[in-house]
Amino acid sequence: MKHSMIRATALCSVALLGLTACGPDTDNASNDGTSGGGNLVIYTARSEALNNAVIPAFEEETGIKVDLVTAGTGELVQRVESEGANPLGDILWAADETMLYGNRELFEEYVSPENENMQEAFKNESGYFSAAFADPTVMIVNTDLKGDLEINGFEDLLQPELKGKIAFGDPVNSSSAFQCLMAMLYGMGTDEDPMSDAAWDYVAKLIDNLDGKIINSSSQVYTGVASGEYIVGLTWEDPAANLANDGAPVEVVFPEEGAIFPGESVQIIKGAKNMDNAKKFVDFVLSQPIQDKVGQTTTIRPLREGAKLAEYMVPQEDVKMFETYDEAWVAQNKEEISLKYQELRSAN
């Protein structure tokens, strides 16, 4: 970590000979954050850059000590579920409503007073999920390898020259890959209908052009493109833009058919021991100062109305978004969509 203030708490196993398992220190946790100070345990799958931009600032402003547990979204959700009778975490900072809707019983209902200041499409309507930032779906293209190939949208991924050279994760197990799948379905569907025959015909053709290569790790998608293993990958903007800014031979392409802006959300774990501090954290990440800070110093997009965006980022108005995209509908139909994708994979 770049900031020593961030205390990453390892996911740990039970020690031998009856020794106590390690975990967040909740014995001294404050259950009342109204007077300032106390503790907060955050389970995060967010990037190091975002954690570094937010956590130290929150600690400095509130005097609350934050313990971070970092892991993938799936692992963290499983942890929250297994700890249901005795929650050791207070905040889950991972994924979005689409990915977490089926597990909403794991979270407390809380709508921040800052909610009214968020962009209309990203307001907390469910009561559980407070969308704070967005990582739009993009394609990352290796500029050294693409040659004369035009790679501007999903249709271009079906070019024979790209067979076996496309990096894509498993939408059933990866939140970023699932979001990219949804972008394809909306973009290639008839009248932006993700369940239309045209949408799924495209997915079947893409699976064939993947040539059996499915990436098991989200990070391997963009690193694989940057290292030259693949020509193009389906990923999200933050790591792709970071690689481009750092001089890697890659470019970020927003598909001409459209992109999805998933509202990466923050949610309070049900029965959190530091409930007041957890609410303070939700309020903090939605506040004007931190939304501006993240927008101007990282490659992550704030979702507050009027929040400032760095000059090196593509202006949001220049990115085509799907008019019919319905995050709540996608959340409720995620299982059906995943099963349909699995059927196509198995048939290929």
Helices and strands as residue ranges (DSSP letters): E 7-8, E 39-44, H 48-62, E 65-70, H 73-82, E 91-93, H 97-100, G 101-106, G 113-117, G 120-122, E 130-134, E 137-142, G 154-158, G 160-162, E 166-167, H 175-188, G 190-192, H 197-210, H 218-226, E 232-236, H 237-245, E 250-253, E 263-268, H 275-286, H 288-297, E 301-302, G 316-318, H 327-332, H 334-347
